[in-house]
Amino acid sequence: MTGPLPALRTAQGRPVLVWRCERPWLAVSSASFGGGIGLRHWVFNCTVVDDYDRPDPPAHIAELAAELGLAHDGIGLLTAVDVRHEVTAVDSGVRASVTTGVGQPVWAAAPQQEEVRTPGTINAVCWSPVRLGEAALVNAIATVAEAKAQALAEAGVDGTGTVTDATAVLCPADGDPEPYGGPRSRIGAALARAVHAGISAGLRTSNPRYRGL
């Protein structure tokens, strides 16, 4: 079973990629809207202005969802990257759709710094063809982060990500659950490869300095 394909829409004058599910999928996400673990009916990834300064992103995402006619529970992601530069990679039935912005990369364990406001954000929306147990879903989020860090390191990016990166991993809500989501598990390995491929291609697509890689 594969997840829905995204549709390019417009909301508040900005491009949005929207995934609508015919029936709810089980999801885990780090997003500020629809994050956590639970059943989700939709996902979107919306481009915002470079100097985005809304103090209430969840409220803003709710406004966008209403304009798009999205009902029930869903996941909303925001990015300064033009979502028309989204890259999809598929591996062994796992699909990863990523938008890759590294305008201000940071090291995860860097000393305390002032808040970073330069546009960036790497968003990943990933679909597993089979059910994952809750522990495997959480593990899958870590797998995405590891694959992202590997892709950035190989490209010479001076950091492990950005301060606003967000991830969503979705799977069917029924079926026998896979117990593991790590990078050497059946689904986790495919997820890692798909995310790595998507981010590597995204760096070349939307970031001029990496186009020669």
RATAPE-V22055 format. One record per residue. RES is the residue in one small letter. PHI is phi in whole degrees, 0 to 359 (none if undefined). NEAR is the number of other C-alpha atoms within 10 Angstrom. Layout:
RES_PHI_NEAR + RES_PHI_NEAR
This chain:
m_none_12 + t_247_14 + g_283_20 + p_291_14 + l_272_13 + p_282_15 + a_247_12 + l_276_14 + r_235_14 + t_229_16 + a_218_15 + q_52_11 + g_77_9 + r_241_14 + p_289_17 + v_222_26 + l_264_19 + v_237_22 + w_253_20 + r_251_18 + c_261_15 + e_296_10 + r_221_11 + p_295_19 + w_251_22 + l_282_20 + a_224_28 + v_232_25 + s_207_24 + s_262_17 + a_296_19 + s_287_18 + f_239_19 + g_83_23 + g_287_19 + g_91_15 + i_243_17 + g_169_17 + l_280_20 + r_228_22 + h_261_19 + w_200_23 + v_220_24 + f_222_24 + n_231_28 + c_245_25 + t_281_21 + v_242_20 + v_292_13 + d_301_13 + d_260_10 + y_307_14 + d_221_10 + r_299_9 + p_281_8 + d_229_9 + p_309_16 + p_299_17 + a_294_13 + h_296_15 + i_297_21 + a_298_16 + e_297_14 + l_297_20 + a_299_21 + a_296_12 + e_296_12 + l_277_16 + g_73_8 + l_267_17 + a_253_10 + h_65_10 + d_277_15 + g_210_24 + i_236_27 + g_243_26 + l_241_30 + l_236_27 + t_205_25 + a_278_22 + v_283_26 + d_292_19 + v_292_23 + r_289_14 + h_265_14 + e_303_21 + v_239_22 + t_250_21 + a_232_19 + v_236_18 + d_214_16 + s_53_14 + g_88_17 + v_272_25 + r_241_25 + a_238_28 + s_247_24 + v_233_28 + t_243_30 + t_241_32 + g_235_24 + v_230_24 + g_298_15 + q_217_17 + p_291_22 + v_225_17 + w_271_13 + a_303_12 + a_256_8 + a_291_8 + p_302_7 + q_305_6 + q_231_7 + e_293_6 + e_301_7 + v_266_13 + r_244_14 + t_294_16 + p_303_21 + g_196_23 + t_90_24 + i_248_24 + n_253_25 + a_231_29 + v_245_23 + c_238_26 + w_235_24 + s_263_25 + p_282_16 + v_228_20 + r_297_22 + l_244_28 + g_293_18 + e_299_19 + a_297_12 + a_294_22 + l_298_28 + v_297_20 + n_298_19 + a_296_30 + i_299_23 + a_295_18 + t_298_23 + v_301_27 + a_297_21 + e_294_18 + a_295_22 + k_298_24 + a_298_20 + q_296_18 + a_298_22 + l_293_21 + a_298_14 + e_294_10 + a_273_16 + g_83_11 + v_286_17 + d_274_13 + g_167_17 + t_258_20 + g_162_24 + t_236_21 + v_286_19 + t_243_18 + d_302_21 + a_219_22 + t_225_22 + a_227_28 + v_238_25 + l_237_28 + c_213_25 + p_303_21 + a_275_19 + d_231_11 + g_104_9 + d_291_10 + p_283_15 + e_291_18 + p_278_17 + y_231_20 + g_229_27 + g_286_23 + p_291_20 + r_245_12 + s_275_15 + r_300_14 + i_281_25 + g_298_25 + a_296_19 + a_295_23 + l_298_32 + a_299_27 + r_294_23 + a_294_26 + v_296_32 + h_301_24 + a_295_21 + g_295_26 + i_291_31 + s_301_22 + a_292_23 + g_296_23 + l_299_24 + r_287_16 + t_283_17 + s_248_21 + n_229_15 + p_307_9 + r_293_11 + y_255_16 + r_292_12 + g_273_6 + l_284_11
